[in-house]
């Protein structure tokens, strides 16, 4: 994968993951009030990993694969 492709993938991953992380934090923080950060992370990281691997990455690859590769979309 070339550098520009990696940069496009990085941009898309950031745009997709940021709102998911923010949503999880809004949900998790009140439920874990007073917990040490390592315990919160122990709950958050598996949730985020599963969401990214099972939902975000397949969605980005299916919808934006041509953009990441630097090709025009087949539907255009």
Secondary structure as GFF3:
##gff-version 3
##sequence-region A 1 76
A	DSSP	alpha_helix	3	31	.	.	.	ID=ss1
A	DSSP	alpha_helix	37	51	.	.	.	ID=ss2
A	DSSP	pi_helix	52	56	.	.	.	ID=ss3
A	DSSP	alpha_helix	57	69	.	.	.	ID=ss4
###
